[in-house]
């Protein structure tokens, strides 16, 4: 559901892959954001697995969202085959890990991570546990972290608003570790960051 400007940026950061780490996405769904990233990676000569994590089983809310985009889905539909089909033309070496995040992150290979896109994890404890699981593999000065729902809370006013502020609160609490490199104010909730230094975790 991200706009074309974000897709263009995903393609751009993929095309600047340096070869120092892998790329991954948490919450890949139908692959709308994965495809432009993979196109950029392929153009850069990416030769590793692309890691994608999702349940790939639709719920009623997702069915409604898909319908608004002209994609007809059914509730509790297995959409992993659609994700594989949609990404195949961009890049075929995709490791699709099905299940609940962050538990499925235990299946990650542990290779250094150069590009990490968070789509699904937007609330705690899922967000913070996902960050704790993956940040040890981030490369200082290299890794790009994309938070596609960074400003999601602005669309959820009232009692639910605080539930979705966790991404922004986390980044603001660790200015030594992340610097913002791109966002689109007023257009979407996405923001991208460069990882600078290891996070000083208070507790895990």
Buried (B, 14 or more C-beta within 10 A) or exposed (E): BBEEEBBEBBBEBBBEBEEEBBBBBBBBBBBBBBBBBBBBBBBBEBEBBBBBBBBBEBEEEBBEBBEEEEBEBEEEBEBBEBBBEBBEEBBEEBBBBBBEBBEBBEEBEEEEBBBBBBBBBBBBEBBBBBBBBBBEBBBEEBBBBBBBBBBBBEEBEEEEEEEBBBBBBBBEEBEEBBEEBBBBEEEBBBBBBBBBEEBEEEEE
